[in-house]
Amino acid sequence: MDDFNLIRSAITPAVHSGFGCTKFGATVLISGDDPPIAAITHIGENSFLRQCGSLKAPPPIDFYKLSLQWPPATCSGGVRCGTPIPTVFTIHGIWPQDINDNPIPGYNRTSYACYTPPPSSSSVLPTALTPIQSNLISLWPDLKNPNRTAYVFWGHEWDKHGTCSDYPYDPFRFFDSALTLRQGLTSPVMGLTRGNTYTVQQVINKIQNLTQALPEIACNTNRTTGVVQLWEIRLCYNRPASSSQLVNTIRNCPHQLPVRNGTITGPCKTMLTNVYFP
């Protein structure tokens, strides 16, 4: 989509909602037609979103966290999965985080109206994601129904993490960012060997050698055996300079184990915790 149509797609709901941005700089919105049209000159997408796409300060995004789950651990740790269970790391989500490594909340009209007009509804996903649907089914499956389109799961991720990301009106780019990052990883098992037990530090070392950045490691517990196992590997990426760009530049994650309110969460508590890779 070119810049004109991209901006126009964002402006159209603004005009329909009566948003009072009718003229600024060299841009004039013509709202007398139905649907409204926009005469746009000498303005970029970021400028539009800054001046016309948000009444509030933009979400304080510092970086993005790509969460990759290991399905055998997800499915033995509590999720009732369908079959077949994938044996490659699949996408759980891509999450905008603030400078303190707290998640940016999803859009809520009363408690967190991060953009005006409101972000795209999850109802647009079946149309917006059609070009990448087959790859999403493969690499971002709903493990409860791994062979079906996962619009309920994807819709949940969009509502919770996409609506206040840098792509509030462009779910395709939000999902394609995660998909492109996952496709760029050279090892579907992230250099690990099934059936082995590692310390958390050994897992971190292997991922760092593969990606040249420090990951965050999340563990869970096998609901039958009680064994602590590797559940997720989370990779961190700089916020893109523009919402016309995909998330792409890897960086060190601020924490190597999940932290909430200053406390490590999950069964892996130190770098020396033993963790099984099922």
N, C-alpha and C positions, 0 to 999 in steps of 0.2 A: 504494500500500500504506500503511495507517495505521501509526502508531507501534507499536501493540501487535503487529501481525503482522510488522512489520519486525524488531522486537526478538526476537519469538518465533522468527522464521526463523533468527536468529543464535544464539539460546539452544539450540535443539533439537540441533544438532551438538555443542554444548558438553556437554549432559547425556549424549548417547549416548557421548561419548568419556570419560566419567567425570570431567569437569572439576569440580574441587571448589568450585564457587560455588553453594551451595545456598540461602544466605540472606544478604541484606544490606539494610540500610535497611528499606524497606517492601516489598521484593520477596522472594517465595518461589518457588523452582523446585520443581515437583512432578514427580518423576522416576519415580514408581511405575507410570505408565501407559505404554503403548507405542502410538504415539509419546509421548514425554514432553510434558507441557503446562506452561505457565508462568502463574502468577498474578502479574501485573505491575501495580503501582500506583505513581504518583508518581515515575516515573523516565524519563529521556530516553534516546535511542539512544546519544548520546555517553557518557553515564554508564555505560550497560551495557558498551559496548566498552572503556571505561577500566577498569572494575572487574571485569568478567567475561569480556571478549572478548580480553584480552591479559595474559599473564603477564609480559611484558617491557615496557620503555619503548616507546611508540609510535614508528614510524619518524620520523626527524628531518626531516620534509618541510618545506621552506621555501616552495616555489612549484612550479607545474606549467609544463611546456613543451609547447606544441602544435606538433608538427612537420608542416608541410605540404609535400608534395613536388610538383615539377613533372614530370608523367609523361614528356614528351618528353626531358627531361634524364636522368631515372632510367633510361629504356629505352635511351638512346644511350650511357649511361655504364657499362653493365656488366650490368644486369638484362635477361634475355631475356623480353620481354613478349609477351603475346597481343595480339590486335587486337579492337576498335579501341583505340588508345591515347588516353586522355582528354586533353583540352586545357583542363582547369581544374585548379587546385590541389586535390589530394586529400590525405586524412589519411594520414600515416605512423604517427603515434602521439601519445599524450598521456602525458608522462613526469614523474613526481614527482622533484624535485631537492632536494638539501640546500642549506644556506646558502652553500656553496662552489661551487655549480653542478655538483656531482657527482650522477650518477643514483643514486636509491635502488635497491638490488638487489631482484630478485624473491625470492619466498619460497623458502627451502630449509630443510628440516627440520633439517639438521645445521649448516649454516654461517650461515643467516640466517632463523631461525624468528621472523619479525616479529610474528606473531599466533598466539594459541592460543585456540580451536581453529584448525586450518589454514584458510586462505582457501578460497573456493569453487573447485572444479576447473573447468578449461576445458571439461570435458564438459557443463557446464550451459549453455554459451553458446547452442546451438541453441534451447533453450527460453527462456532469459532474454532473448535479443535479438530474438525474433520480432516484437515490436511496432515495432521500428525497422529490421528487416532490409533492406527495400527501400531506405531512405535510406543505410544502411551500404554496400550494394552500389554505390550511385552515388557516394558521397563518401569511402568508406574501402575502395576495391576492392583486391583482390590483383591487381596489374598483370600477373602471370604468367597469370592467368585472369580477366580483368576482367568477364566476364559471369556468373560463378558466385558462389555464396555463398563467403565467404572465411574459413571457420571455422578452417582451419589457420593462416592469417595472423593472424586475430583472436586465436586461441588463443595464438599466440606472443607477441603484444603483451600479452595478459592475464597470462600466466605471467611475463613479464619486467618489466612495468611496472604491472600492475593489482593483483597479489596483495599488494603492500606499499604500496599507495596508501591513501587515506582510505576506500576502498570495498571492503574485502577480501571482504565477504559479499554485495556488491551489484554484480555486473558490469554490470547494466543502467545504473546511474547512472554508472559509470566511462565506458562507451562513449557514453552519451547526453551527457555533459559535452563530449566532443570534437566530437560531431556537432552539438550546439547552437551551440558556438563557431564551427564552420566555416559553418554555415548563416547565422550572423549577419554574416558578412563580405559587404560589398556588391559587391565586385569579384571575380569568379571567377579573374581573372588578376592580382589585386592591383595594378591600375593600371599594369601593364607592357605593353609592345608586343612581340609576337613578332618575331624577326629583328633586334632592336636590341641594341647592345652598350652596357653601362653600366659605370661604376665601382661598386665595392661601396658606396661612400658614396652614390652616386645611388640605388641600390636601397634602401638604408636610409632615405634621405630620403623616397622615395615611400611606403614602408610606414609610416613614422612619420606622414606626412600623412594616411594612410588610417585608421590605428588609434590615433593619439595616443600611441604608445609605441615605444620602440626595440626592433627585432627582433634576432634572430641570423640571420646569412646563412651558408648552407653551399653550397659549390661542388663540382663534380666535373669530370671531363675526358671529353670525347667520345672513345670508344674507337677511332673511325675517323680523326678529324681531329686529335685532340690539343688541340682548343680548350677552354679553360676556360669552363664554363657554369654558370648558376644552377640549382642542384639543389633546395635546400629553403629555405623561410622558416619560422623558428621564432618563435612568439609566446609570451610569458610571462604567467602569471596568478597572482595571490595564492592561497595555500591557503585554501579555504573555511573559515568559522568552524565549520561542522558538517558531518558526513558525510551529513546529510540534504539538503545544498545541493549544487548543481552548481558546478563550477569556473566562475567568470564574470568576475572583476575583473582587467582587463589591467594590466600593469605593465611597466616597462622590463626587458629582459633584461640580466643582469649583464655579458655579453660579446656583442659584435656579430659576432664570428667564433668558431667552435667552438674550445674550449681543453681540452686534456687534460694534466694534470700540469704546468700552467703554460705549455704550448707550444701555439701555434695549429696546428690540424690542417687538412688539406685544401689544395687548390691556391690558394685565395684567402688571401694572407698579409697584405695591408694594405688600407686603405680605398681605395687608388688602383688596386688590381688591376682590370683590365678583365675583364668577365664577359659572356658571350653568353647571350641569352634565346632558346632554340630554339623 
